[in-house]
């Protein structure tokens, strides 16, 4: 049984992850899209969710829900329509590998 009705994952996002790049004796970090154009639901956090996430003040707080994908963690960023959201935590809902909730902040708009 699905957690979402058709059309609720109605935003198209990209997941960006920093990757270590080694050139000769130098190592640098490059942000790479690990998933592009995936369906998601983006919604502002409610008060209780902010308390549970121990959210930082003076930021915009969002929950991004996507279908389960490997490799997504708190080092990732979500890009949507020119906005970048920093992932603070990742929750595998019902631990069934069906959906992930990404608790995110946007420091500047």
Rosetta silent file (secondary structure, phi, psi, omega in degrees, C-alpha in Angstrom):
SEQUENCE: XXXXXXXXXXXXXXXXXXXXXXXXXXXXXXXXXXXXXXXXXXXXXXXXXXXXXXXXXXXXXXXXXXXXXXXXXXXXXXXXXXXXXXXXXXXXXXXXXXXXXXXXXXXXX
SCORE:     score description
SCORE:     0.000 S_00000001
   1 L     0.000  133.097 -175.717    0.000    0.000    0.000 S_00000001
   2 L   -81.261  146.472  178.427    1.388    3.394   -1.007 S_00000001
   3 L   -81.639  -22.348 -176.103    1.959    6.215    1.455 S_00000001
   4 L  -120.994  149.139  172.468    1.168    8.854   -1.180 S_00000001
   5 L   -86.379  161.055  178.856   -1.624    9.367   -3.650 S_00000001
   6 L   -55.871  133.983  176.801   -0.878    9.993   -7.304 S_00000001
   7 L    93.477   -7.412 -179.650    0.363   13.523   -7.861 S_00000001
   8 L   -79.622  -28.011  172.441    1.671   14.223   -4.349 S_00000001
   9 L   -90.601   75.168 -167.456    5.315   13.757   -5.391 S_00000001
  10 L  -112.002   15.888  175.120    4.869   16.660   -7.798 S_00000001
  11 E  -117.754  146.007 -179.200    8.176   18.559   -7.643 S_00000001
  12 E  -109.514  117.316 -174.294   11.287   17.607   -9.624 S_00000001
  13 E  -121.403  168.605  170.869   14.525   17.895   -7.645 S_00000001
  14 E  -123.136  144.538  176.648   18.194   16.998   -7.899 S_00000001
  15 E  -106.479  124.512 -177.766   20.289   15.501   -5.103 S_00000001
  16 E  -111.195  138.268  179.691   23.845   16.856   -4.927 S_00000001
  17 E  -134.644  135.183  176.126   26.642   15.166   -2.961 S_00000001
  18 E   -70.424  133.192  179.584   30.220   16.339   -2.336 S_00000001
  19 E  -123.661  142.071  176.876   32.746   13.918   -3.823 S_00000001
  20 E   -79.213  128.091  178.793   36.498   13.798   -3.248 S_00000001
  21 E  -118.615  125.696 -179.074   38.459   14.363   -6.467 S_00000001
  22 E  -109.990  123.408  175.653   42.162   13.552   -6.530 S_00000001
  23 E  -124.039  107.162 -177.369   44.438   15.129   -9.140 S_00000001
  24 L    64.557 -122.963 -179.992   48.038   14.172   -8.654 S_00000001
  25 L   -96.752    3.651 -179.101   48.946   14.971   -5.061 S_00000001
  26 E  -103.405  140.995  175.731   45.993   17.356   -4.573 S_00000001
  27 E  -121.567  130.490  177.479   42.566   16.400   -3.286 S_00000001
  28 E  -131.890  167.021  179.072   39.565   18.664   -3.705 S_00000001
  29 E  -108.909  130.896  179.396   35.840   18.406   -3.134 S_00000001
  30 E  -125.818  133.722  177.319   33.440   18.702   -6.045 S_00000001
  31 E   -81.268  126.501 -176.892   29.648   18.738   -5.799 S_00000001
  32 E  -126.031  136.529  176.373   28.184   16.102   -8.101 S_00000001
  33 E   -74.072  117.140  177.596   24.542   15.354   -8.889 S_00000001
  34 E   -92.386  -24.181  173.746   23.957   11.764   -7.815 S_00000001
  35 E  -140.104  131.183  177.821   20.258   11.868   -8.745 S_00000001
  36 E  -121.217  146.687  175.899   18.636   14.302  -11.199 S_00000001
  37 E    50.713   56.583  175.441   14.985   15.013  -11.923 S_00000001
  38 E  -106.320  144.111 -178.739   13.453   12.781   -9.278 S_00000001
  39 E   -71.391  141.110 -177.956    9.872   13.305   -8.061 S_00000001
  40 E  -151.254  163.961  170.038    9.505   14.745   -4.568 S_00000001
  41 E  -115.001  130.612  178.364    7.164   16.482   -2.187 S_00000001
  42 E  -119.650  126.046  178.702    8.505   19.665   -0.561 S_00000001
  43 E  -144.814  149.146  176.897    6.704   21.171    2.397 S_00000001
  44 E   -67.749  149.896  177.570    7.568   23.559    5.234 S_00000001
  45 L   -75.670  145.709  171.956    8.072   22.001    8.653 S_00000001
  46 L   -86.331  168.479 -177.085    5.447   22.401   11.316 S_00000001
  47 H   -52.815  -45.750 -178.566    6.380   23.467   14.847 S_00000001
  48 H   -65.934  -40.099  178.460    6.638   19.962   16.273 S_00000001
  49 H   -63.382  -37.416  177.786    8.810   18.772   13.376 S_00000001
  50 H   -62.738  -41.770  178.624   11.140   21.716   13.970 S_00000001
  51 H   -63.778  -43.533  179.533   11.483   20.725   17.615 S_00000001
  52 H   -64.699  -35.773 -178.589   12.193   17.090   16.680 S_00000001
  53 H   -84.551   -3.638 -177.197   14.789   18.146   14.108 S_00000001
  54 L    51.331   51.550 -172.482   16.394   20.602   16.593 S_00000001
  55 L   -67.531  148.287  176.856   16.243   23.183   13.843 S_00000001
  56 L   -80.580  140.527  179.311   18.454   26.252   13.752 S_00000001
  57 L   -75.229  168.182 -179.643   16.639   29.576   13.998 S_00000001
  58 L    61.315   32.585  175.213   16.695   32.198   11.209 S_00000001
  59 L  -136.318  162.074  171.853   16.457   29.565    8.504 S_00000001
  60 E   -92.525  129.568 -177.107   13.710   28.152    6.354 S_00000001
  61 E  -110.699  132.764 -176.499   12.973   24.554    7.355 S_00000001
  62 E  -137.114  153.935  169.260   11.564   21.996    4.920 S_00000001
  63 E  -114.071  124.944  177.540   10.796   18.294    4.684 S_00000001
  64 E  -110.808  121.682 -179.713   11.506   16.757    1.280 S_00000001
  65 E  -108.734  128.910  178.954    9.945   13.327    0.720 S_00000001
  66 E  -134.396  164.864  170.971   11.235   11.081   -2.068 S_00000001
  67 E   -68.991  152.590 -175.001   11.052    7.433   -3.001 S_00000001
  68 L   -57.780  135.585  174.094   13.869    5.416   -1.439 S_00000001
  69 L  -144.661  144.549  178.350   17.310    5.744   -3.005 S_00000001
  70 L   -75.541  155.714  169.909   20.728    4.555   -1.808 S_00000001
  71 L    85.436    3.737 -179.693   23.581    6.907   -0.966 S_00000001
  72 L   -94.899  126.189  179.961   21.622    9.872    0.391 S_00000001
  73 L  -144.249 -171.450 -174.708   22.896   11.204    3.721 S_00000001
  74 L   -72.144   -4.035  175.404   23.344   14.431    5.702 S_00000001
  75 L   -87.490   -7.914 -175.739   26.223   15.574    3.464 S_00000001
  76 E   -81.387  165.864  173.046   23.851   15.939    0.497 S_00000001
  77 E  -130.702  152.066  177.078   22.011   18.999   -0.796 S_00000001
  78 E  -110.329  130.300  175.600   18.675   19.271   -2.568 S_00000001
  79 E  -111.700  131.370  179.288   18.325   21.626   -5.548 S_00000001
  80 E  -149.800  118.400  176.527   14.904   22.846   -6.638 S_00000001
  81 L    45.938   51.328  176.306   14.124   25.813   -8.914 S_00000001
  82 L    81.082   -2.087  177.643   17.285   27.753   -8.075 S_00000001
  83 E  -102.397  145.357  176.862   17.064   27.038   -4.337 S_00000001
  84 E  -119.967  124.863 -179.922   19.565   24.901   -2.461 S_00000001
  85 E  -112.037  128.939  177.701   18.497   23.074    0.693 S_00000001
  86 E   -86.829  126.900  179.921   21.087   21.532    3.019 S_00000001
  87 E   -76.622  125.046  177.942   20.080   18.092    4.284 S_00000001
  88 E   -95.326  -36.210  176.404   20.290   17.934    8.083 S_00000001
  89 E  -156.975  157.761 -179.007   19.034   14.375    8.538 S_00000001
  90 E  -125.035  127.284 -179.993   17.591   11.499    6.521 S_00000001
  91 E  -118.702  124.791  174.784   14.789    9.276    7.833 S_00000001
  92 E   -85.015   98.768 -173.650   13.873    5.974    6.204 S_00000001
  93 H   -61.363  132.001  179.566   10.141    6.079    6.932 S_00000001
  94 H    57.443   15.241 -178.759    8.806    2.907    8.490 S_00000001
  95 H    43.125   35.860 -176.993   12.267    1.396    7.758 S_00000001
  96 L  -106.720    6.425 -178.496   10.724   -0.281    4.727 S_00000001
  97 L    54.658   40.068  177.251   13.026    1.236    2.068 S_00000001
  98 L  -110.325  -42.719 -179.103   10.034    2.814    0.324 S_00000001
  99 E  -137.506  152.057  172.260   10.365    6.526    1.117 S_00000001
 100 E  -120.163  139.447  170.341   12.957    8.870    2.574 S_00000001
 101 E  -107.267  122.607  178.837   12.230   12.079    4.456 S_00000001
 102 E  -104.040  114.136  177.483   15.012   14.617    4.108 S_00000001
 103 E   -87.567  116.263 -169.491   14.924   17.269    6.843 S_00000001
 104 E  -125.005  159.330  170.924   16.469   20.327    5.220 S_00000001
 105 E  -127.762  152.056  172.171   17.274   23.970    5.857 S_00000001
 106 E  -123.911  112.545 -174.703   17.673   26.867    3.463 S_00000001
 107 L   -74.069  -37.238  179.011   19.893   29.545    4.978 S_00000001
 108 L  -132.550  149.749  178.898   19.227   32.222    2.361 S_00000001
 109 L  -106.795    0.000    0.000   16.434   32.686   -0.115 S_00000001
